[in-house]
Amino acid sequence: MDEYVFISYASSDGQVFARRLYADLVAQNIRVWFDQESIPPGSDWDREIDKGLQSSKAVLLLLTPGSVLSHQVKSEWNNALNRYQPLIPLLVKECEIPRTISVFNYLDFRSEYEKNFSALLSRLKALDSEHPKYLLQILNAYESAQSEARDPSRFSSKIETIKQRISQWNEGINDQRTRIAVGIEQQKGILTSDQQKFNRLVTVGQRPTQLTELFKDRSHQRAQIIQLLSDEKVRLLSVIARGGMGKTALVAKVLSDIEKNHESLDSIGNIHGIVYLSVRNAGFSLESIFLNVAKLFEPTVATSLNAVWESTKLSIEEKVENLIEVLGKHKVIVFIDNIEDVLDSTGHVRDPELRAFFNTALHDLRNSKIITTSRNTLNLSPELAAFERRIFIQEGLPTPDGVQLLRDLDPNGSYGIASSTDEKIAELVALGHGIPRALEVMVAILANDPFMDIDTLQSEFVHHENTVHELVAENYRKLDENSQRVIEAIAVYKKPLSILAIDYLLEPFFPGLNVPQILRQLAQIRVIDIDRITKTIYLHPIDSDFAYHQIPNPPSAHEQAYCLRNLENRAADYYSSFHKAVPWSHLDDVQSYLDAYEHRIKASEYDKAAVLLGEIANFLAFQGHVFRLERMLKSIETDLKSDESRAAFHYCSGLVRMVLGPLEAAITNLEKAHKTAAPHTAVHYNSLKHLGDAYRYSGQLNEAVKHLEHALELVVDFEDKIQILMNLSMTYTSLWDIAAAIRCAENAVEQSIKSDNIVTLAKAHNALAVAYVAARKDRAAIEHGLKSLEYYKAYNEQGGRAVNGATFMLQLLGMCYLELGNTETAFEYFETALTNTLEFDLPRVRGFVLFNTAVAHLIAGQLPKAIEAARQAQKLFTDLGIQYVDVSHLVKAVSSRIEGDTLAEANEWLRCAHETIKTPDLFNPLFFAELARKTAEKIGNADLMSEAQRFVDEFRKKLVTV
């Protein structure tokens, strides 16, 4: 609190209690006005008391027999009533409470001091939010006094004023709540785009807003940047300066000019686009570079880049190489602001992924450029340093430009600058060393304090080594309390934000606060910048860092107290207001979850963060962001207290292992999640459903059926039901219960037709096609496979993402045509499927397609190609931990044929038959059994012929019931 809490007491019998109360309040970092400590010796006593009352935020009235009779104490509480200040009576000793005071809720300190002191602290911390209650109590006090007065009319004006204040307060609260409610609904309905176009140039991200029309000088550096951007030898341009020198503004000014005039800048050439990134924004990583660069390009390039990032098989180095290759084909500027935040004390990039990006970019980047701003230099090897150029800003603005900037910041002469001489203003420039941010803050101080003039500012401000920081601190101290709270709110978000975000953040702590008006005032005095186009508020990083550290951060605090933890939680609540319903197609669809997660982590709310992560884990794991999910898990892997959060953590871990392997770890984590989660919750159900999939993938088919059938009993979501029926159908197919498989698939088709849902129709026909393949009804399988593929295509054209199912269908159709003897068409489907598995990173599907492609090569007589494809399939299955299919037998069989070892070949074909019967995703087991019988027949091996025939007969029996 910046205002005082005034202690009113009678020295005759309340002094001891008053001193104890004073000491305890001060120990809680509460500013207290207490006459014995606050009045300087020799001062006018009455005048100092009056000044204390004027600066007080609340009056603590100590009720004792002496204070009730004291004219001084009565004068003090009357003064509080006249100023409409909150009055909190504390009953210290038994006494007759005056009728006027009796309307206030007092705290009884006659016993249980600690309990009542805690209650007092709660009241003091809630003064702002509880202000209407105090106004009502003051109104009651006046109405009580009016009812006893000989001349009631003399209270009328006071009563009317209080009623107006109550009405205004309520209107302010209602206005604020309406602004927030309407703003949230409007925000939900806005379809935002990161791309802005100036002619043909595309931009992604938000250009820093603190450059504006007042940018001064730096003409030499601006020309230098333009020249270096046109230099083919330069791949990285680093602009380096201490805080406040305007390095971000310099680069942003140049890029702004390029956006508007790029077609006339012949030296730079035809720039395709600019990407604006800031390390200070939550989530900055190699992933954010990838995803934002992808937004510059048409869908085919963007999809390809996203697929590269989503790949679980490519190394970070390989991914970066792909990104640099794309950037090398276009002229793109990637601007990374405040890069010092990712450097260690020696100037090396801490994060290994980002380090790989810079190393590869400097080594191989052509055409495109990277620009960074930093307070520190990037430590590079001599080889890579040859491709970097550095621009150091060591001096502030020249005096004439500094003078002109100060004059421009006071266009109406409101702050005394316009009427001052150039010589006097030049002294201010010298005081701030010409540092642009220092000059801006000087004007903010003058604008913020009507009693401050240029001479006073010069005399009061002592030169400091860190000029900007000291000026920022001074300016902050001169802001009124409400403005400080708004600045702190902006600092909590740590990125450009809307008025709505600030309003929402502060509403529980300061109801009725007129945030839009305060922001206008702060913009007028140059404390903040407002982007008129995007209507977002920007706070300079130096101001943001300072303000953030001014927010109270006690080890523990009441949930309604104004403190850092509660603000971070409230910010998370804000982002939670914008959660989109499934289905999600892009990372942008879950951005509100990611933002909320970051603020929960900052609030040390790890349990809430874990639960939040569990809600989007399925999307992150299976839509190409599994590494992000894995990184996020590391922030919450300890200190989880609730079963709900632990279940969510195990669920997320299980999904990561399902994608990255090994499957045993996936099963273990999903089992833990299912056992820990409360029944009928999303995690309880989802972990059960994915357990069925994990068991199926690992070849434990009976366990898969058990879990999938249980999940089917619990399922609520319609699309989920279709998916489970589909997975159950394929599990039954693998168990060769074909009749059950077809029943499940037909049920899925029937259910999906009723809903007319494209994606469920695609999945249902997918399952039925797989069942018919196993039943050796290839034409029926093709019919349903083509229908499935048609629905998948329509879904993807609508913005959906179902590449996994569509790719399965492509490879299944290839199997069907191969079975029908149409090898050429089979190869076409397999090749398209293989392209999809690479583009969208589907390693398990790729393994099946490679196996079936190897069979196609075998049938076509292309034996070396068959061996190569089979070996690739085996490696993929081994890497993924899929042990129920041993592809090595196919490799050995083909190798034996090439070597002329017919007996070994026949044995391996029979083993292939036993392997392929385990899953319908691999080519017909009958094909391999017949191949084994025919090969054994060549050498007259009756035992092997008989064994192969038994396999054929038993297999055909499985199909009789279909």
N, C-alpha and C positions, 0 to 999 in steps of 0.2 A: 504494500500500500504506500502511495506517495503522500497521502494526507494523514493527519494525526488522529488517534483516538484520544479524546479529552477525558480525563478523570476528574469528576466533580465530587468533592467530599467536604466534610467539616473537620477541621484540624482538631477540634476538641475531643472527638471520639472515633474518628475514622482514619487517622493518619497512619497507624501501624498497618491496617489492612490495605490502605492505598499504596503504601510503599511495596508491600509484598506483591500486590496485583501488578504494579508497574514493572517490577523485576521479572515476573513470570511472563508478562506480555512481551517484553523486550527480548527475552530468551527465545520467543517464538518468531523473532524477526518482524514484530509489529511495531510501527512507529507510534510512540505514546507521548502525549503532552501532559506532563505532571509538574505542577508549579515548582516543587522543590528541586527539580532537575532542569526545567525548561526556561525559568526566568533568570536572566543574568543578574549578578549582584549590582545593586544601585539603580536598577531599572524601575520605571513607573509600573507598580504592581498591577493596577487596574487595567492599564493600557496593554500590558503583556497578556493578561488573561483574555482580554477582548480579542487580541490578535490570535491567541491560541484557539479560541472558539471559532473564529473566522476560518482558520485553516483546518478545522477538525472535520473528519468524515462521520463521526458518531460521538455521542456523549454518553459516558458511563456514569450513571448517577448512583453513588453509594448511599443507600438509605440507612440512616442511623438516627437516634433521637436528636443528636446535634444538628444533622443536616436538614432535618424537617423544619427546625426552628431558625436555621441560618438564612438571613436575607441574601447573603452572597451566593449561597448554593441555589436559592430560589431564582435569583437573577440569572444564574448560569443555565438552569434548565428552561427558564422562560426564553432566554436568548436562543437556545436550541430550537424551541417550538417556533419562534418567530422566523427562524431561518429554514424551517421544515427539515431539520436534521434528525436522523434516527436517534432515538433516546432509548437506552437500555438500562432500566433500573436494576440494581443489585441490592437485595435485602441483606444487609450485613448484621444488623442488630434489630431486635424487636422494637417496632415503633409504629405510630399511626401514619399510614401512607396517605399523602394528600389525595383528595378526590380526583384532581386533574391528572395525577400520575398513576392512579389506580387503573386507568384504562390500558396502560402498557403492560405487556407480559414481562413480569420480573423474574429474575433468577434468585433462588433462595440460597444464599451463601452462609446461612446460620449453621449449616452442617454440610458434610460431604463436599469439601472445597474442591478436590480434584475432579469429581464428577461434574460439578457446576462450572468449573473453569473450562473443561472440555466442551461443554454446551455453549459457553461464551465464545470460544474460538470458532465453533461452527457458525454461530450467528455473525461474527465479524467477517468470516470468509464469504458469507452469503449476503452481505449487505446490499450488493447491487441487485441480485435477483430477488431479494426480499423487500426491496424499497417500497413497492406499493403497500405492503402490510404496515410499514412504519407510517406512511402517509395516512392510512386509514386510522391508525392509532392516534396520530396527531389530530386528525379531524374529530375523532371521538373526544379527545381532550378539550378541544375548543368548544364543541357542542355541549360538553358537560359544564364548562366554565360559563358558557352563554346562558344555560338554564338557571344558574345561580346568580347571575349578574343583575344589578339594579337597572343597568342600561344594556340590554341584550344587543342592541343595534351595533354597538362598537365592535362586536366580534363578527359581524356579518361579512365584511370585506375579506377578513382572514379566512373564514370558512369557505367563501366563494372561491378564493384563490387556491385553497387546498383541493377543492373539488375539481377545479380546472386542471391542476397538476395531475391529479389521479386520472382524470379523463385523458389528458395528453399522454401520460405514461401508458395507459391501456391502449390508446390508439397507436403509440409507437410499437408496443409489443405486437398488436394485431397486424400492423403494417409489416413488421419484420417477419412474422410468421407467414403472412400472405406472400411476401416477396420470395421467401424460401420455398414455399409449397408450389407457387406458380413457376418459379425458376427451375425447380427440379423437373416438373412436368415438361416445361419447354425444352430443357436440356435433353431429356429422354427422347424427344421427338426430332431433335436436330441430327441430320446426317452429316457428320463432319468429314472433311477431306483434308489430308495433309498437303495436298498439292495445290500450289498457286501458280498461275502462268503469266508471264510477261512475254508477249509475242509467242515464240515457240519454246522458250526456255522454261523448264520445269523445276520447281523447288519442292523440297520435302523438309518438314520440320519448321520450326518457327525461328525466323531471324531475330537476334537479340534486339530489343526495342530501345536501348539506351543511346542510340546514335542520333536520331531525329535530325530536325532541320538546324539545330544549333551547333552541329559539329564544326570545329575550328581547326584550321591549319593542318599539320601533318602532311602537307602537300608532297614533300620529298618522300616520305614513307609510302604514301598512297601510290605515287608514281613507281616507286621501287617494287611494290607488290604487283602492280600491273605488269611491269617488266619481267619479274621472276615467274609470273604465271605463264608468260609466253616463252620462257626458256625451256627447251626440251630436256636439258640436263637436270633440271630441278624436279624432284618428286615430292619433297616435303618442305614446306615453308613454315618456319617457326617464328612467331612474333612474341618477344619476351620483354617483360617489364614487371615492376613491382605493382602491388595492388593500387587501383585507382588512377593509373596513368592513362587509361583509355585504350588499351590494346584491343579489347573486344569491340569497342566502338569503332576503332580504326578499320579492323577487318570487315565489320558489318557494314560500314559506310562504303568501302570499296565494292563489296559484293552487292550491296543495294544498287550502286551505280551500274554494275555489270548487268543486274537483272533488267534494269530499265533501258540500258543502251548497248546491250551486248552485240547487236547486229552492226554497230558502227565501230566496234573495237577490233580492228583488223589484226592487231598484233596478237590478240588472244585466240582468235579463230572462232569457229562455230561451237559454242558451249551447249551441250545437251541439257545439263541441269546442275543444281547445287543442292547439297544435303547439309542441313544445319543440325549439329549434334552438340549437346552440352554434357560434360562429365558430371555436372552437378545434378542433373536430372536422375531420379532413381531408375535403376535398371540399365545404366550405360554399360555396354559390354560388346564383345565381338558380335553377338547375336543382334543387338540393336543396330550395329553398322550394316550387317547383312540385310536385315529386314527393311531398313530405311533406304538403302541403295536400291533394293529391288523395286521399291515404289516409283523409282524414276522411269521405269521401262514398261513397254507394252506387256500384256499378259503372258506371252510365251516366254520372254526373257525373265520376267518376274517369277513365274512359276518355276522355271528351271533353277534360278538362284535360291528360292525358298527350299526347293527339294534338295539342293546341295547342302544347305545348312541343316536340314532335317535328317540327313543321312546318318545312320548309326555306324556305317561301315567305313566312311571316309575319315581320315585323321584330320585334326585341326589344320595341319599344314596343307593337306590336299584341298580342304574347303577354302582356305585363304587363297590358294593358287587359282581356284575357279573364280573367286570374286575378283581377284586382280586381273584375270584374263578378260572378264566382262568390262571392268573399268578401263582396260587398255584399248578396247575397241571403240570407246566413246570419250568425249572430253567432258569430264565431270569434276566438279570441285567439292571435296568433302571437308567441311569446316568443323573442327572439334575444339570446343571452347573449354578453357580451364583444365587443360590436360595435366597440370601439376598434381591434381587430386589422385591420379593413378600412378604417380611416380614414387619410388622409395627415396630415402635420404641421399642415395648416390646418383639419382637421376634415371635409374632403370625402371622400365615398366614392370609393375608388380605382377599383374595378371598374365599367366603364360599364353592365354589365347590372344590377348591384345598385343603381347610382345611378338607373337608369330605374325600378326597382321602387319605391324610396323616393319619387321625385318623383311618379310616377303615384299611388301609394297615398295620399300626403298631399293630392294634388289632388282625387282622385275617390272615395276609399274611404268607404263608408257601412256602418254597422252593425258591422262587424268592427273589431278593434283590433290594433295592433302595439305590443309592449312591448320595449324594449331596455335592457340594462345596459351601462355604459361608464365608463371612467375619464376620457374626454374628451367634450365636447359635439359634437353633429352640426351641421355648418355648413350652414344652410338659408337660402334666399332669404326675404325678409320675407313674401312671399305664402304660402309653404309653412310658415314658422315659426308662422303663426297657428293651425295645426292640431296643433302639438306642445305638450305640457306636460312640464315637467321637475321632477323631485323630486331635490333635492340632499341627500346625507347627508354633512354636514360634521363632525359630532361623533360620538364614540364613544358607547357605551351610558352612560346615567346611572349614577352610582356604585352605587346600590342594585341595579340590574339587573346590573351587572358583577359585584358581589359575589355575587349569587345564581347567576349563570352559573358562576363559579369554584367555588362550593360544589356545584352540580349536577355539575360535571365531576370532582368527587372524592367520589362518593356513599359510599364506604366508609372515608373518612378515611385513605387510603393515602399521600397525598402531603403531609400536614401542613396542608391547607387547612381541613378540618372542625374541627380543634382550635384554629385561630387565631381571633382576635377579628375582628369586622367592620372595626374600624379598621385592623388589620394587612392584611387582604385588600384594603381600600379603597386602601391604598398600592400594591398590585400593580395594581389597576385604573388608578390614576393613572399608574403606570409605563408601562402599555400604552396610555394615552390612551383607554381604554375600547373600543378597536378589537376586535371579536369574535374575529377570527383571531389577534390578538396574545395575547388571554387564553387561547385554546385552545392555542396553542403554548407559553405559559408552563406550563400544566399538563402538557403533553407533556414539557417539560424536567424538571420535578419528577418525573414518573413514570419518566423514562428514566434519571435519575441518582440512585441511592439516597443519595448523599452531599450532594445538593443540598437545601437547605431554603429557605423563603421569604426569610429574612434574607440568605442567601448569594446568592440570585438577585438580590435588590435591590442588594446591594453590588457584585456582579460586572457587572451589566448597566448600561451607561452610556447615557443618553438619546441616541438617534439620530434624525435627521430621518425616516429610513425605518424606523420601529419594527418593522413586521411582517417586513421582509426580514432585519433583523439577528437577530430572534428565530428566524426560520426557519433561518438559517445556524447559529446557536448550537445549535438543537435537532438539526439534521442532524449537526453535529460530535459530539454526545453519543450518537448512535446507534451501536450496534456495527456492524462491517463488513458482516455479513450483512444487517442491516436497511437499511443504506445501499444495498446492491445491489438489494434488493427495491423500495425507493423509486425508485431510478433506472430500474428495469424498468418500473414504472408510468408514469414520466415519458416513456419512449420511445414508448409507445402513444398518449399524449396524449388519451385518452378513457376513460370507464368501461369496465372489462374484467373478465374472469373470473380466478379463481385459476389455471386451466389456462394462460392466456396468459402469466402471470408465470413459472410453473413451466417452461413450454416455453422461454421466452426465456433463463433462467439456467442450464438444465441442462448445456449444454456447458462452461460456464465454472466452475460450482460444483456438480459432481455430488454428489448426496446431500443437497442443501440442503432443509431441511424448510420449504418455503414456506408451507403452511397455518398452521403454528405461528407463524411470524414475522408473518404477517398478523394473526393473532388478537392477538398482543402489540401490534402497531402500532395496531390498532383500539382496544384497551383504553386505550392512552395517548393516544388522540385524534390520532394522526398521519395516519391515513386514516379514511375513512368506508366502511362496507359497507352496501349496500342489501339488506336481508334478503329482499325479495320477488324481485328480479331476480338476487340473489347476485352483484352486481358491485361492484368496488372503485373508489372515487373518491378522487383526490388533489387537494387544493385547487390551483388554477392557479398561485398564488404558489409553493407548495412544488414543484409540477411544474417550473416554469421554473428554479428554483434547482437542483433535483436534476439536471435534464437537462444543465445546464452544468457539473456536477461530473464527468460521465463523461469519462474520458480520450479525447482526440481527436487522437492523433499524426498527422502527415502520412502516415506509412506504418506498418503494424503487421502482425504475423503473423496469419494468418487465424483462429487460435485464441485470440488475445489478447483480453482484456476491454477493448473500446474502442467508441466510438460507432458507427463504421462497421459493425463486426461485429454489434453489437446491432440496428442497423437492418436488416441483412440477415437476422438470425435472426427478427426480427419479421415480415419478408416471408415467410420460410419457414413461420412459424406460420399466416399467413392462407392460404398455398398448400395447407396441409393440408385446407382445407375447400372446395376447388374442386369445383363441381358439374359433372356431366357434361351435355353437350348432350342434348336441346334446352333452350335458355333462353327464358323467356317475358317475364321482367321484369328490371329493373335489379338487383333484390335477388339474382337468380340469379348475377350476376357480381360481387357486392360484394366477395367475397374477393380477386378479381383486382385490383379497384380499390384495395383496402387494401394489398395486396402491392406494387402499382405505386408507391404513395406512399412506402412505406418504401425501395424500391429507389432511388428518386430521392434521398431524404434520405441514402442511403449512397453517393451518386454512382455507383451501378452502372447507368449509362445503357444499357449493352449488354443487361443482364438485363431492364431495364425495357422496352426496345424489343421484345425477344422475347416478354415477357409480354403486352404490348399487342397484338402480332400474333395472339395466341391468341383474343382477344375482339373484334378489330377488325371481323370480319364481323357480329357481333351489334350492336355499337355503331353501325356505319354504316347497317345496313339495318333496325334496330328503333327508329329515331327518336332516337338519341343521337350523331348525326354531329358536332354542334358540340362535344360533350364530347371526342370522339376527336380532333378538330382541335386543341382546346386542349392536350390531353395530348401531342400530337405536338411541340408547341413546346418542351416540357421536354427532349426527347431529340434534337432535330434536329442537334445538333453533338456532336463528340467520340465518335462511334461507331467502334469499332476492329475489330470482327469482321464477316466477311461475313454471318454469321447475323443480326446485329442490323441491319446496313444493309439486308439483304433485307427484314426485318420492317418497317423504317421506310418503305421504298418501297412495300411492300404496303399498309400502313395509309394512306399518302398517296394511293395509287391508288384505294382504296375511298372515301376522302373525296371525291375528284374525280368518281368515278362518280355519287355522290349530288348533289353541289353543282355539278358541271361545272367546267371544260369537259371533254368526253370525251377530247380530244386529250391533256390532262394526265394523265387516268386511264390511258390506254394507255401513255404514256411511263413512268409510275411502275411500272405492273404489268410492263412489259417489263424494266425494271431489276431488279425484285424477282425475276422468273423467272430472269434470267441470273445474278444474284448468289447466290441460294439454292442450297444443296447439293441434288443430285438426291435424289428420293424423300422429301424433307421436306414438311411440311404447307404451308409458304409456297411452295415450288416448285410444288406441285400446285395450291394455291388460286389463286395468281396466274395460272396458266395457264387455269384454269377461268373466272376473272373476266375475263381477257383476251378469251376467246370471247364473253362477254356484252357487254363494252365495244365490241368490233368489230361485234357484231350491232346494238347500239344506234346506232352511228355509221354504219350502212349498209354497212360493209366486210364483206360476207357471205362471200366466199371465205376471207378471213383468219379469220373467225369459225368456219367449218367446220374449218379446219386446226387451230385451237387446241382446239376442243371435241372433235374426234376424238382428238387427242393426250391430252387430259384423260381421255377415256373409257378409253383404254388404261391409264392410271395409277390410276384410281379404285379405292378400297378400300371406302369407306363406301357402304352400300347405298342410303341415301336420296340421297346425292350422285349416284349413278349414275342414278337416276330423273330427278333435276333436269337432269343433262347431256343425257340422252336427250330430255327435254322441250325444252330449249333448242336442241338439234341439230335436232329435228323442226321447230321453228318457223323455224330458219334455212333449212332445206331448203325449207320452205313459201315463204319470202320469195324463194328462188331458183327457185321454181316447179318444183322437183323433188318433186312431190306424192307420187309413189310412195315415194321415199326418206323423205319426211316421215311418211307413214302407217306405214311399216315401223318407224321409230324409235319412234313413239308406241305402236304395238301391242306392241312389245318392252317398252316401259315399263309398259304395262298388265299384260302377262303376268308380268313380274318382280314388280310390286307386289301382284298377286293372290296369289302364292306367299307373300309376307311377311305379308299381311293387315295392312299398316301403313296407317292411315287417311290420313295426310298424303301418302304416296307414291301411294296410289290416287287421291287428289284431283289431284295434279300430272300423273299419267299420263293420266287421262281429260281433263284440261285440254289437254294436248298433242294428243291425238287429236281433240278437238273443234275445235281451231284448224286442223288439217290438213283435216278434213272441210268446214270453212267455205271454205277456199281451193279445195277440190275442188268447191264449189257443191253439196254434199250437205247441205243445211240441216237436214233432219229427223234425219239421223244425228248431225250436230253438236249439235243440241238434246238428243238422247238422252244423249250423253256429257257435254255441258255441265251438264245437270241432275244427272247422277251426280257429276260433279266438285264441283258446288256443295253437294250433300248431304254429301259427305265433308269438304269444307272446314268446313261448319257444325258437323259432329260434332267435328272436331278443335278448333275454337275453343271449343265448349262444354266440352271437356275441359281448357281452360286454355291451349291452344296459341295461336299467332298466325300466321295465314296470310291476312291481309286483302288482301295484294297479289294472290295468285292468285285469291281469291274475287272480287275486284273485276274482274279481267280476265274471269272467267267471266260476270259480270253483263253486262258490255258486249258480250261475244261473243254471248250469248243475245239481247240487244237487236238486234244485227246480223242474227241468223238470223230473228227474227220480222219485222224490217223487210223482209228479202228475201222472206218469205212473204206480205207485204202486211198483216200485223197491226201497224199503226202504233201503236195504243193500247198494246198489250203491250210493244212496243219502247221506247216512252217510259217506261214503268214501270221497266223494267230499267235504262235509261240514267240515270234520276233517282236510283235507289238506288245505282248505281255512282258517280255524281257526289258523292253524300253521303259515301260511303266515302272517295273520294279527298281530300275536304276534311278529314274527321275523322281519317284516318290518314296524311295528307300523302303522297300518291302522285302527284306532279306529272306524271310521264311518262304514267302510265295516264290521268290526267285529260285530258291532251292528246288521246289517242285517243278517249276517250269524248265530248269536246266536238266533235271532228270528226264522229263518227258521229251525235251529237245534231243537229248542223247539217244533215246529210243528211236526218234524220227531219223536221226543220222544213221543209226544202225540199220533201219529198214531201207534207207536210201543207199546203203553200202558205203557210207562215209565213216569208216571205222576210227581213224585218228580224231576226227571231230567229235565222235561219240564219246571216246575216252576223255577228251578235254572237258566236255560239258559235264560228264559224270563226276570228274574230279572236282570241278568247281562246286557242284551241288553238295558233294560230301564235305568239303571244307566249310561251306555255309552252315550245314546241319551241325557239324562239330562245334563251330564257334557259338552257335545259338544254344547248345546243350540239348539238341533234339537227338536222342539216342535210340529211339524206337525204329528208325529206318537206317539200315546200313547200305549205303550206296556203293561201297567198295566192291560188292559182289558184281555189280554191273561193269565196273572197271576191269575186274579180273576176268570176267566172261569174255569181254571184247578183246582184251589182251591175249587170252588163250586162243581165241579164233585166229588172231593175227599170227601167233606163234605156232599154230597148227596142233596145239595140245587139246584134242577133241574131248577126252575124258574130263579134264579139268573144266573145259568149257561147259559140258553138259551139267556137271555138278554145280557150277556157278549159276547157270540159268535156273536150275531148280531152287537154289537159294534165293535168287531174285524173285521167283514166284512167291516164296514164303515171306519175303520182305514187303512186296507190293500189296499183299493181301491185308496188310495192317492199316492201310489208309486209302480212301477213294481218290486222293489227290495224285496218286501215281498210276501209271498206265496198267492196263488189264493184266492181272496175274495169270490168266489163262494163256496169254501170249507167251509168257516166259515158261510156263509148264509145258506147253506144246513144243516150244523151242528146245527144251531139255529132252523131251521124249524123242524128237526127230534127230537131235544130235547124238543121243545115246544109241539110236537105231543104226547110225552109220558105222559104229564100231561093234555092234551086236551085244551091247551091255544090257542083258535082260533085267537085272535087278534095278538098274537105274531107269529103264523104260517102264517097269512095273510101278516104281515109286512115283514117277511123273504122272502115269495114268491114274493112279489113286488120287493124286492131288486134283487132277482134272475132274474126276468123277465126284469127289467130295465138294468141290467148288460148285459144280453144276447143281448139286442137291440144294445148295444154299439159295439158288435162284428159282427153284421149282415153285415155291409158294408165291412168287411175285407175279 
